[in-house]
Every structure is written in structure tokens, then in C-alpha cells.
């Protein structure tokens, strides 16, 4: 009996030591379908952001063998309701976790609709080499074959993998790993919802193993010049969509509202019609920074191609989608109004 007791004490001690040595991961939960609940097992009629983070962690008990996990609820929303305020909260908390060495890695659970925007925003404002990995799901937690638990487990594996350090913010989804700058939601409903049209995924998670096949050569996070505090007031930048025979009312309305920047989701290589051209001239004359992006899902927008940007006073998004170009312009405008410098940010980060 005595022997058994000392064996059990030793075992408990060994387990404790092992738990102590495991990497520490903080999960910042924001809501989304991964925390969604509905009355039926098909996914019709569910509500995003209903299930608290501790229940999501409870759905993957085996994670205790690989990491010490703590969850924090930052918000409980569908990501269509994501706000700049929540972005700031996330950024401030991530930078605090890194500064206080509270964890070795951070995972953010997030709805898929605007996940790529949050990922890129965080990539630009968390100047550390601590891994930050976003994930979500396409099926709510109450659905048959919900993809949330697997995606969350994989995101934790990606976050704690030593190879992930220094890769900037990543999205881990459906066994793919994507760079924050490149990733895009490509399907409205499929479980394979994300892709990076210009570059492909940077890695894969399979059988519990993380492998990387490529990495971004854009500047490292530690060189990012953008700083965010809880009090940072971000400039207003809006997006205007271009389509055949589009009238200029939206652009003129935004200029009248005195916005700081406009991103045009142009056609093809960031083109727009003559009506937009005249409205853009008026916007530039009024001091608004206008950035040409494209509604086309891949490729880049090239300076001085069909449009003479120098003469028109516009800048281009490079290969950023309009929604990411907006983020870059908002952050760029916190540092400068100089168009050359702003353009340089687009080509560098
Ligand atoms: N509307 C949901 C959201 O973005 C969709 C999802 O999470 O898949 O929060």
C-alpha cells in the first residue's frame, strides 16, 4: 500500500512537471461560427458567437497534453460586426501578453467573414516574434461534423510549433496555414473556405504535425512602424466599388464627409471609368488620399500602367485586396500624409 502511494505521488509529480513545461497558449475569443449554436444539427438558423471560450477548449480535451491553455473572451460577435475598437483591444492585449511574457503564443478564435482583415491588422501592429494564429470554423459547434474543434486544435499546434516563431500573424484553417497578408475567404459556405490566391498557403497541419513550405519575404513584424494603443484614433478610410457605368456619387459623398482616404476597388489593374476619374481628381484636390486597388481576386495593381498615378495623384495597393489596402492606408495615415511614404508602406509590409 505504501509503495503504491509513493508511486502515485511520483506520478502526480511527474505529470505536474510535464504540465509546467508545456508551452503556454492564451486563446483570445471573439465569437464567430466556431462559437455558433443552433437548434438543429444541420447548420441552418444558427447564431454566431454564442458559446464561451472555455466550452470550446473543453471540446478538445487532448490539447492538455500539448499545451497549457487559458481562454479570454474579448467579444462574442459574428465577425460581420467586427469593429476597429475590438481590433485595438486585441492588439493591445497581444502586445501586453508579449511584454509581460504571459504566454508563449496566442490563438485568436474569430468568425470567418472578416478574419483576413483582423489577421492583417494584427500583423501590422503587433511588432513581436511571438506566434499569433487565427482560426474559426464554417460549421457551428452544434452541427454534424463541426470543423471548429479540429481547427482550434490545429491552430494551437501551429502556434506552439518552434518553426512558427517570427512568421508574423497566421491563419490556420482546414489543415492549411496562411500568411496574414495573403489570406482571403474564397468560399461563402465551403469548409475549405480560405486560400491565398497570389501565393498559396505557407504550410500545412496534418496528423498533428506542422510543416512549412514557403514564407513571406515582406518585412518582419519587428520592423513594423505602426503603433496602436487603446487611445489611437484611426483615420477614416472607405472603399468604393467600381462596376460598368458606375456613377461618381459615392466618391463625392465621401469627399463631402471629409474622409481621410478612399480605396477604389477598381476593375482589372485598378482601373475605373471617366466618371470616377473626374471624381478622383476632385477627391485628390480636396486632400483625400486615393488608393487604386482591384475587385479582381488575384494579381497586383501596378503604378503608372493604364492610369498615370503621378499626374492623377493616386497611389496603388500593390497586391493587397481593397479591404486590406484600407487597413494599410488607415495605419499609414497615422504616420504620414506623404504619398511617397504611404506608397512605400504598401510595397514594404
Ligand atoms: N458570419 C460568421 C462570422 O464571420 C461566419 C463564420 O464565422 O464562419 O462570424
Boltz pocket constraint, residues with backbone or C-beta under 6 A from the ligand:
constraints:
  - pocket:
      binder: B
      contacts: [[A, 31], [A, 32], [A, 33], [A, 34], [A, 48], [A, 77], [A, 78], [A, 79], [A, 80], [A, 110], [A, 111], [A, 112], [A, 113], [A, 114], [A, 136], [A, 137], [A, 138], [A, 139]]
      max_distance: 6.0
